[in-house]
């Protein structure tokens, strides 16, 4: 890592040595000092939220630097991409160890499904959001709207890059502590079902001597290119349950999940996101 990496949250600007301050303005040296103090304060604030004080702050700065923020002469390796690669594998190892210890009776198939859910980009993005990291991402010259969308799309990458930076700065123990703090509750209460809810509902119905659940489209709204479906699932003797989705299949899965939760059905375990 060279010393040319920009300070976190500060954009490239013309050299202050060339700038000619207006009469009555602060001297360039004062402005530079103020900028450094501000950058240090911003870094300290991020470290507080992350829970790790960096011996090498450049690692943290790099973890938040998108490739679009690099000068043309800089290498892509000066962005967060290499740290993301490292952090992705560190995260997988730490979460695998957590799962192995937390679920001693689970077979490798169940552990693999839980692992896939916990380390997916959406889960990493959720962690980044919970830590308030979205506004710390350093982007290049992009429009305000595009910048907002880009920050959201790279949140998961940033989270993995932070893990990689912590690993390099403080070793495996520091990285594992960060992951455990932010993933243990997610591990105990998986946000995604480990099995397709339609399959779970059908197996539960069969166990009760009921016929196969019947799904029916209740309503379709929205434009043709972006429809919204309302689907109901019916089982004899039970109130119908409804779900909304961007496709019939997605709405069916939501409806099945609603009925599963309402009836207290257990055993929902690794589904997928097929629409």
N, C-alpha and C positions, 0 to 999 in steps of 0.2 A: 504494500500500500504506500503510494508516494504522498508527499506533503502538499500536492496540488489539489487534493480532494476538497470540494467546497464544503463550508460549514453547513451543518444541518439547518434546513429551513431558510438558507440564504441563497439567492439566485446570483448568477454571474453578472457582474457589473463592470463598467469601464474602470480601468486602473485609477485609484484615487490620486496616484502620483501625477497623473496627467490632468486630473480634473482641476478646474480653477474655481474655487469657492467664491460665491457672491460676497460683496462687502457686507460685513456684519454677520456672516454665517459662521458656524463652528469651524475651527481648523480641521484639516483632513485627519490629523493624528488623533484628535478628540473623537471624531466620528468613527474612526477605525477601532479605537479602544471601546467605544460604546457598543459597536457591532459585535466585538469579541465577547464582551460581557453578556450581551443579549443571547448570543449563540450558546455560551456556557450555561446560562440559565435555562434555555430551552432543552439542552442536552440533559441537564440535571432533572428537569421535570419528567422527561421521557424515562430516564433511568429509575425514577421513583415509581412510575407506573409499571414498568417492566419488573422491577425488583432486583436489578443487578447494576452495580456501579462499574463502569468499564475502566480498566487500566489503559486501554487503547481506544479513545473515543472515536477514532477514525473508522473503526469497525462498525460502530453504531451508525455513523454518518453514511457509510457505504450501504448498510442494510436498508436505508430509506431512500436511496438514490435510484430513481428509474433511469433506464438507458436514454430516455428522451432528454434528460437533464445534463447529459455529458457533452462537453465540447467535442467538436469533430475530431480533434487530435487525440482524444482520450480513448482508451480501450474499453470494450464492452465489459471486461472483467472488473472495471471500476464501478459498475452498477451493482445492484443487489443480486444479480443472476447466479453468480458462483456461490454466494452465501446461501441462496435459496436451495440450490442443489444439495449442499452439505446439510442444511437444516432439515430438509425433507427426510433424509436418511437417519439423522439423529432422532427426529420426532418418531419415526417408525420404530426404532430400537427401544426408545424410552417407553412408548405406549405399549409395545409388545411385552416388555418386562412388567409393566403395571397390570396388564390383563392376565398374564401368566400367574401373578401372585394373587390377584383379586378373585379369579374364577378357577379354583383348583380342580373343579369337577367338569369344566368345559372341555370338549374335544377340540381338535385343531380346526375343524370346520367352523365351529361357533366363534372361536377366537379370531379366525381370519375375517369373518364377517364383521365382528365388532371393531377390529383394527381398521378395516376399510372405511367404516363409517366415521371413525374418530379422526383419521388423518386426511380425509378428503378436503378439497380446497374450501368448501363451504364451512366446514368446521373450523378450519384455520382462520377464515375470514371473520367468523363469529368471535373468536378469541381476540383478533385484532380490533374489532369494533368495541368489545367490552373493555379493552385497555385504552380506547380513545386514540388509536394510532393513525386513523385515516387522514387527519389534518397535518400529520408530520411527514407525509410522503413528498419527496422532492421531485417535481416534474419539470420538464423543459417548457419551451414556448408553445403551449397549446391553449386553445380557447377555454374560457371558463366552464362552459358546458361539457366540452370534451374532457377537460381535466377532472371534473367531478365524476364522470362515468369511468375514467381511467383509474382514479383512486379506488373506486369500488371494485373494479375488475382485478386489481393487483393486490388487494388486501391479504388474500391467502398467501400470495408469494412473499409479501412483506413479513408476515408472521413467521414463515419458514426461514427467511433470511435473518430475522432477529434471533431465532434459535441457533442458526449457524454461527452468528456473531458471538453469542454468549458462549457457545461451545469453544470457539477459538480463544476467546478472552479469558474464560474461567474454567474451562475443562468440562468433562462429562457431568460431574456432580452439579455444577451450576446450571447447565442446560437441563438436566433431569429435574432439578428443583423448580425451574420455570415451567416445564411441561406439567409436572405433577400439580402445581398450584392451579393451573388453568385448565387441566383436562380431567382431574379426578371426579368432579361432579358430573361432567359429561359422560365419563365412563360408567358411573353408577346409574345414570338415567339417560340411556341412549335416546337421542332426539329422533332418530329414524327407526322404524320397525325393523327387526332382524329377519322377518319373513313377510311376504306379501300379505296384506290384510285380507284380501279376497280369499286367499287360500286358507288362512286361519279361520275366517268366518265359515267357510264351507266345511272344513273339518269339524268345527264345533257343532254346526247344524247336524251333520251326519251322526255325531256322537250323541245328539239329543233325539235322534230318530226323525229329524225334520228333512224336508226335501232340499234340493240345492237352492241357494238364494237366487232370487230373480231381480235383475236390474232393469229399470225402465227410465227412459229419458222423460223428465218432467218439463223441461224448458230449455230452449236455446236462445241466447241473446248475443248482442254484439255484432260487429261487422263480419263479413264472410272470411276475411283474412285473419281475424282475431276473435273467434267465437268463445262464448262462455257457456258451459253445459251445467245444468242442474239434473242430477240423477238420484233416483230413490232405489233403495234395496228393500225387498219384501221377504219376510219369512212368516209362515202361518203362526198366529197367536202372538205376534210381536208388532209393535208400532213400527211403521216404515222409518228408515233413517235416510237423510239426504246429504248429498255432498256436491260441491262446486269444483269445476276444473276446466282447464283450457282444452281438454279432449274428453271424450266419453270415458275412456279407460281411467284417466286421472280422476274424474269425478266419481267413478265407481269405487276406486280405492279409498277416496275420502269418505264416501257413504259407508263402506264396510268398516272403516276405522271408527266412525261415529257409533255404529251399532256395537262394535266390539267394546268400546269404552263404556257405552251405556249399559250393556249387559254384563260387564265385569269379566269378559272373556280373557283368559291368560294364554300365553304362548305365542304372542306376536313377536316374531323374530325376523331376517334380512331381506327385505324387499329391494326392489330397484326403482329407478325413477322413470321407467318407460311411460311415455305419455299415451 
